[in-house]
């Protein structure tokens, strides 16, 4: 077991209790540091249906997180901000209350929990981000941050302070220095020019009535060879990609720009009502009703 100050031990216990939700198939493993100011926790959830719960980051603490699998929508009540969390999302939680809804899937998150007083160098960053939940997206499988996360996961209770501190500062630097790029946000691999342009055209104009014949013509392929090649290159069919782009953009419009769900769905080309819920449930594990539920919690607290 790691060596903690009484204050840090209380912070860890409080945070661990906060993210433990009975009946949700959740397991939280403490990956201790040997320094009293920083520690790590691994949270694995099994969500057989979308579930909303509330938690708090204790006073005097900050938490940096890396989502490895699963989708959720998180709201900060103090910042009055909502974000979409997907595999690859890295984000920072300062002290305060939060609501989160997890999509219908399993999820895994690594949390770094630190004593804010022990890290004075992060104060300018926190001051500049009081009105948002700072976040960005990394490319799972290739980003150096992930290599450090895997090292922590594979060596529980043996992580020295400098390794956890280095990961925390890497996350803060990444969040502070770069907006999410389309390639990581939509999980696109490196593609040749024709397919890359097509994907970015879809991202730029998701509302257009995209079809496989049109996409094949843009890339100079027959419909048959385009479908096979697109799936081989991206790991998903063209219609799946279009629906995923539309789903992510709709949720971002709702969460980060305050658009009404119906307005957001219409603007990206998703049909109303049942059609929207089906697309979102398939792509993100959430329905329109789930999104409205967590937004209603936010409005009730404001």
C-alpha positions as CSV (number, residue, x, y, z in Angstrom):
1,X,0.0,0.0,0.0
2,X,1.2,3.5,-0.8
3,X,2.4,6.0,1.8
4,X,-0.2,8.8,2.1
5,X,-0.6,11.9,4.3
6,X,-3.8,11.8,6.3
7,X,-5.2,14.6,4.0
8,X,-4.3,12.8,0.8
9,X,-5.7,9.5,2.2
10,X,-9.0,11.2,2.9
11,X,-9.1,12.7,-0.6
12,X,-8.4,9.2,-2.2
13,X,-11.1,7.5,0.0
14,X,-13.6,10.3,-0.7
15,X,-13.1,10.2,-4.5
16,X,-13.1,6.4,-4.6
17,X,-16.4,6.4,-2.7
18,X,-17.8,9.1,-5.0
19,X,-17.2,7.1,-8.2
20,X,-18.4,3.8,-6.8
21,X,-22.1,3.3,-7.8
22,X,-23.8,0.3,-6.3
23,X,-25.4,-2.1,-8.8
24,X,-23.5,-0.7,-11.8
25,X,-20.9,-3.4,-12.2
26,X,-18.1,-1.0,-11.2
27,X,-14.6,-2.0,-10.0
28,X,-12.1,0.7,-8.8
29,X,-8.5,-0.4,-8.3
30,X,-6.1,1.9,-6.4
31,X,-2.7,2.1,-8.1
32,X,-0.7,3.8,-5.4
33,X,2.1,6.2,-5.6
34,X,4.8,6.2,-2.9
35,X,4.4,10.0,-2.6
36,X,1.7,11.5,-0.4
37,X,0.6,14.1,-3.0
38,X,-0.5,12.0,-6.0
39,X,-2.1,8.7,-6.7
40,X,-3.9,6.8,-9.4
41,X,-7.2,4.9,-9.7
42,X,-8.5,2.6,-12.4
43,X,-12.3,2.5,-12.8
44,X,-13.9,-0.3,-14.9
45,X,-17.6,-0.2,-15.4
46,X,-20.1,-2.6,-17.0
47,X,-23.1,-0.6,-18.1
48,X,-26.0,-2.8,-19.3
49,X,-28.1,0.3,-19.7
50,X,-27.4,4.0,-19.7
51,X,-27.0,5.2,-16.1
52,X,-26.8,8.7,-14.5
53,X,-25.0,9.3,-11.3
54,X,-23.5,12.3,-9.4
55,X,-20.1,12.5,-7.7
56,X,-17.8,15.1,-6.2
57,X,-14.1,15.8,-6.6
58,X,-13.0,16.7,-3.0
59,X,-12.0,20.1,-2.0
60,X,-8.2,20.5,-2.3
61,X,-7.9,17.9,-5.1
62,X,-7.7,17.8,-8.8
63,X,-8.2,14.8,-11.1
64,X,-6.8,14.2,-14.6
65,X,-8.4,11.3,-16.4
66,X,-7.9,9.3,-19.6
67,X,-10.8,7.4,-21.0
68,X,-9.7,4.1,-22.5
69,X,-13.1,2.7,-23.5
70,X,-16.8,3.6,-23.4
71,X,-18.8,6.7,-24.0
72,X,-20.3,9.1,-21.5
73,X,-21.6,12.7,-21.1
74,X,-20.2,14.6,-18.1
75,X,-21.5,17.9,-16.7
76,X,-19.6,20.2,-14.2
77,X,-22.1,22.0,-12.1
78,X,-19.6,24.6,-10.9
79,X,-18.3,25.4,-14.4
80,X,-21.8,24.9,-15.9
81,X,-20.2,23.0,-18.8
82,X,-20.9,19.7,-20.4
83,X,-18.6,17.5,-22.5
84,X,-18.7,14.3,-24.5
85,X,-16.2,11.7,-23.3
86,X,-15.1,9.0,-25.7
87,X,-12.2,6.5,-25.9
88,X,-9.1,8.8,-26.1
89,X,-10.7,11.7,-24.3
90,X,-8.3,13.2,-21.7
91,X,-9.9,15.7,-19.2
92,X,-9.3,17.6,-16.0
93,X,-11.7,17.8,-13.1
94,X,-11.2,20.4,-10.4
95,X,-13.0,20.3,-7.0
96,X,-16.8,20.4,-7.3
97,X,-19.9,18.4,-8.1
98,X,-20.5,16.5,-11.4
99,X,-23.2,14.5,-13.1
100,X,-22.4,11.8,-15.7
101,X,-24.3,9.4,-17.8
102,X,-22.6,6.4,-19.3
103,X,-23.7,4.8,-22.5
104,X,-24.7,1.2,-22.9
105,X,-21.3,-0.4,-23.0
106,X,-18.3,-1.3,-20.8
107,X,-15.9,1.5,-19.9
108,X,-12.5,2.0,-18.5
109,X,-10.9,5.2,-17.1
110,X,-7.6,6.0,-15.4
111,X,-7.8,8.8,-12.9
112,X,-4.8,10.6,-11.5
113,X,-5.8,12.2,-8.2
114,X,-3.5,15.0,-6.9
115,X,-3.2,17.3,-3.9
116,X,-3.6,20.7,-5.6
117,X,-1.5,22.5,-2.9
118,X,1.5,20.3,-3.9
119,X,1.3,21.4,-7.5
120,X,1.4,25.2,-7.6
121,X,2.6,25.2,-11.2
122,X,-0.8,24.2,-12.4
123,X,-2.6,27.2,-10.9
124,X,-2.4,29.4,-14.0
125,X,-3.9,26.6,-16.1
126,X,-6.8,26.1,-13.6
127,X,-7.5,29.9,-13.4
128,X,-7.7,30.1,-17.2
129,X,-10.2,27.2,-17.3
130,X,-12.7,27.9,-14.5
131,X,-15.7,28.1,-16.9
132,X,-15.1,24.8,-18.8
133,X,-14.1,21.2,-18.3
134,X,-10.7,21.2,-20.0
135,X,-10.4,18.3,-22.4
136,X,-8.9,17.0,-25.6
137,X,-8.6,13.7,-27.5
138,X,-5.5,11.6,-28.0
139,X,-5.0,8.8,-30.5
140,X,-5.3,5.5,-28.6
141,X,-2.6,3.0,-29.5
142,X,-0.1,5.6,-30.7
143,X,0.1,8.5,-28.3
144,X,3.0,8.6,-25.7
145,X,0.5,9.4,-23.0
146,X,-1.1,6.0,-23.5
147,X,2.2,4.3,-23.1
148,X,2.6,5.9,-19.7
149,X,-1.0,4.9,-18.8
150,X,-0.3,1.3,-19.7
151,X,2.8,1.3,-17.6
152,X,0.8,2.4,-14.6
153,X,-1.9,-0.2,-15.2
154,X,0.6,-3.0,-15.6
155,X,2.6,-2.1,-12.4
156,X,0.0,-1.5,-9.7
157,X,1.3,-0.3,-6.3
158,X,4.8,0.2,-7.7
159,X,4.5,3.6,-9.5
160,X,7.0,6.2,-8.2
161,X,5.9,9.8,-7.8
162,X,7.8,11.2,-10.8
163,X,6.0,8.8,-13.2
164,X,2.5,9.8,-12.1
165,X,3.5,13.5,-12.0
166,X,5.0,13.3,-15.5
167,X,1.8,11.8,-16.8
168,X,-0.3,14.4,-15.1
169,X,1.8,17.3,-16.6
170,X,1.7,15.6,-20.0
171,X,-2.1,15.5,-19.9
172,X,-2.3,19.2,-18.8
173,X,0.1,20.3,-21.5
174,X,-1.9,18.4,-24.2
175,X,-5.2,19.8,-23.0
176,X,-3.8,23.3,-22.9
177,X,-1.9,23.3,-26.1
178,X,-4.1,21.7,-28.7
179,X,-7.7,21.4,-29.8
180,X,-9.0,18.0,-30.7
181,X,-8.1,17.1,-34.3
182,X,-10.7,15.5,-36.5
183,X,-8.5,12.4,-37.0
184,X,-8.4,11.5,-33.3
185,X,-12.0,12.7,-32.5
186,X,-13.5,10.4,-35.2
187,X,-10.8,7.7,-34.8
188,X,-9.5,7.9,-38.4
189,X,-6.3,6.2,-39.4
190,X,-3.9,7.7,-41.8
191,X,-5.5,7.5,-45.3
192,X,-4.4,8.2,-48.8
193,X,-5.4,11.5,-50.3
194,X,-8.7,10.5,-51.9
195,X,-10.1,8.7,-48.9
196,X,-8.7,11.3,-46.5
197,X,-10.4,14.2,-48.4
198,X,-13.7,12.2,-48.5
199,X,-13.7,11.7,-44.8
200,X,-13.0,15.4,-44.1
201,X,-15.7,16.4,-46.5
202,X,-18.2,14.3,-44.5
203,X,-16.9,15.9,-41.3
204,X,-17.3,19.4,-42.8
205,X,-20.8,18.7,-44.2
206,X,-22.5,15.9,-42.3
207,X,-25.9,17.1,-43.2
208,X,-25.4,16.4,-46.9
209,X,-27.2,13.2,-48.2
210,X,-24.1,11.1,-48.4
211,X,-24.4,7.8,-50.4
212,X,-22.0,5.0,-51.2
213,X,-22.3,5.6,-55.0
214,X,-21.4,9.3,-54.5
215,X,-18.5,8.5,-52.2
216,X,-17.2,5.8,-54.6
217,X,-17.2,8.3,-57.5
218,X,-15.3,10.9,-55.4
219,X,-12.6,8.3,-54.8
220,X,-12.6,6.9,-58.4
221,X,-13.7,3.4,-57.3
222,X,-16.6,1.2,-58.3
223,X,-19.3,0.8,-55.6
224,X,-18.2,-2.7,-54.8
225,X,-14.5,-2.0,-54.5
226,X,-15.1,1.3,-52.6
227,X,-17.1,-0.5,-49.9
228,X,-14.5,-3.2,-49.4
229,X,-11.6,-0.7,-49.5
230,X,-13.2,1.8,-47.2
231,X,-13.9,-0.8,-44.5
232,X,-10.4,-2.3,-44.9
233,X,-8.8,1.1,-44.4
234,X,-11.0,2.5,-41.6
235,X,-12.5,-0.6,-39.9
236,X,-16.0,0.6,-40.5
237,X,-18.5,0.8,-43.4
238,X,-19.1,4.2,-45.1
239,X,-22.6,4.5,-43.7
240,X,-21.3,3.7,-40.2
241,X,-18.7,6.4,-40.5
242,X,-21.3,9.0,-41.6
243,X,-23.6,8.1,-38.7
244,X,-20.8,8.3,-36.2
245,X,-19.7,11.7,-37.5
246,X,-23.3,12.9,-37.3
247,X,-23.8,11.5,-33.8
248,X,-20.6,13.0,-32.4
249,X,-21.3,16.4,-33.9
250,X,-24.9,16.4,-32.7
251,X,-23.8,15.6,-29.1
252,X,-21.1,18.3,-29.3
253,X,-23.6,20.9,-30.4
254,X,-25.9,20.0,-27.5
255,X,-23.2,19.7,-24.8
256,X,-20.7,22.4,-25.8
257,X,-22.8,24.9,-27.7
258,X,-26.1,24.6,-25.8
259,X,-28.2,23.7,-28.9
260,X,-31.5,22.0,-28.3
261,X,-31.4,18.3,-29.2
262,X,-33.9,18.6,-32.1
263,X,-32.0,21.6,-33.5
264,X,-28.7,19.8,-33.3
265,X,-30.0,16.6,-34.9
266,X,-31.5,18.5,-37.8
267,X,-28.3,20.5,-38.4
268,X,-26.2,17.4,-38.9
269,X,-28.7,15.4,-40.9
270,X,-30.1,13.0,-38.3
271,X,-33.9,12.5,-38.5
272,X,-36.2,13.5,-35.6
273,X,-37.4,11.4,-32.7
274,X,-37.0,7.6,-33.0
275,X,-34.5,7.9,-35.8
276,X,-32.1,10.1,-33.8
277,X,-32.3,7.7,-30.8
278,X,-31.6,4.7,-32.9
279,X,-28.5,6.3,-34.5
280,X,-27.2,7.6,-31.1
281,X,-27.8,4.3,-29.3
282,X,-25.9,2.4,-32.0
283,X,-23.0,4.8,-32.3
284,X,-22.6,6.1,-28.7
285,X,-24.8,3.8,-26.5
286,X,-27.1,6.7,-25.6
287,X,-30.5,7.9,-26.6
288,X,-32.1,11.3,-27.0
289,X,-33.9,10.7,-23.6
290,X,-30.5,9.9,-21.9
291,X,-29.0,13.2,-23.1
292,X,-32.0,15.2,-22.0
293,X,-31.9,13.5,-18.6
294,X,-28.4,14.6,-17.8
295,X,-29.1,18.1,-19.3
296,X,-32.1,18.4,-17.0
297,X,-29.9,17.7,-14.0
298,X,-27.7,20.5,-15.1
299,X,-30.6,22.9,-15.5
300,X,-32.0,22.0,-12.1
301,X,-28.8,22.8,-10.3
302,X,-28.1,26.1,-12.2
